[in-house]
Amino acid sequence: MKLTKKRLKEIIKEEILNEAVGSYKGVFNYNPNDPFVAGRSFDQMFGAWHGYSESWDNYGWNDDKNWQKAVDEYHKEMFKLVDEYAKTQKKAEKFEPTKNKIFRKWRKADGSKAGS
């Protein structure tokens, strides 16, 4: 069976969805079929509600495929921010040695022995 570009995109999307169901990178709750879950998680993470309204955003579509495309794009854009958040969180967890180095440098410049 020949692997077409379209099929490869479908496989990648399926893999991403399978990995993401329940949690995205361990920091973001996500359900590919329920954008409300991502909106609530986004609110908890960033303190900003950018979720969707079930009555406004979910109903009244002429074609459900367009709704699904909107949901997919919505999640994709959120994941960009969550990726940056996760990256920054990892850096913050490793910040202690940097802080210590800064304070040692300035204690040395100050000539102070306190806090050593």
C-alpha positions in Angstrom: 0.0 0.0 0.0 1.4 3.4 -1.1 1.6 5.9 1.7 0.2 9.2 0.3 0.8 12.6 1.8 -2.9 12.7 2.8 -2.7 9.4 4.6 0.5 10.4 6.4 -1.2 13.5 7.7 -4.1 11.4 8.9 -1.8 9.0 10.7 0.1 11.8 12.3 -3.2 13.4 13.4 -4.4 10.1 14.8 -1.2 9.6 16.8 -1.4 13.1 18.2 -5.0 12.6 19.2 -4.3 9.2 20.8 -1.4 10.6 22.8 -3.3 13.7 23.8 -6.6 12.1 25.0 -6.9 12.8 28.7 -3.7 14.9 28.9 -1.4 16.8 26.6 2.2 16.7 27.7 1.1 15.9 31.2 0.0 19.5 31.9 -3.1 20.1 29.9 -6.4 18.3 30.0 -7.7 17.6 26.5 -10.5 15.7 24.8 -10.5 15.8 21.0 -14.3 15.6 21.0 -15.0 18.2 23.7 -13.4 21.6 23.4 -14.9 22.6 26.7 -12.3 20.4 28.5 -9.4 22.2 26.8 -11.0 25.6 27.6 -11.4 24.8 31.3 -7.8 23.5 31.4 -6.5 26.6 29.6 -8.4 28.7 32.2 -6.7 26.8 35.1 -3.3 27.1 33.5 -3.3 30.7 32.4 -6.1 32.3 34.4 -7.8 33.3 31.2 -11.0 31.8 29.8 -10.7 31.2 26.1 -13.0 28.2 26.1 -15.9 27.8 23.8 -19.6 28.2 24.5 -21.5 24.9 23.8 -24.6 26.7 22.8 -22.9 29.3 20.6 -19.9 27.3 19.2 -21.3 23.7 19.0 -24.8 24.0 17.6 -26.2 25.3 14.3 -23.4 24.2 11.9 -24.6 23.3 8.4 -21.7 20.8 8.2 -20.3 19.0 11.2 -17.0 18.6 9.3 -16.6 22.4 9.6 -17.2 22.3 13.3 -14.6 19.6 13.7 -12.1 21.6 11.7 -12.8 24.6 13.9 -12.2 22.4 17.0 -9.0 20.9 15.6 -7.6 24.4 14.8 -8.7 25.6 18.3 -6.8 22.8 20.0 -3.8 23.3 17.7 -3.5 27.0 18.6 -3.9 26.2 22.3 -1.2 23.5 22.1 1.3 26.1 20.9 0.8 28.1 24.1 0.8 24.9 26.2 4.1 23.8 24.6 5.7 27.1 25.6 4.2 26.8 29.1 5.6 23.3 29.5 9.0 24.4 28.2 9.1 27.4 30.6 8.0 25.2 33.5 10.9 22.9 32.9 13.3 25.8 32.8 11.8 27.2 36.0 12.3 23.8 37.8 16.1 24.1 37.0 16.5 27.7 38.0 17.8 27.1 41.5 21.5 26.8 40.5 21.3 30.0 38.4 19.8 31.9 41.4 22.6 30.6 43.6 25.3 31.5 41.1 23.9 35.1 40.9 23.8 35.6 44.6 27.3 34.1 45.1 28.7 36.5 42.5 27.2 39.5 44.2 28.1 38.4 47.7 31.7 38.1 46.5 31.5 41.6 45.0 30.0 42.9 48.2 32.6 41.2 50.4 29.9 39.8 52.6 30.2 36.4 54.2 26.5 36.3 55.3 24.3 33.9 53.5 27.2 31.7 52.3 
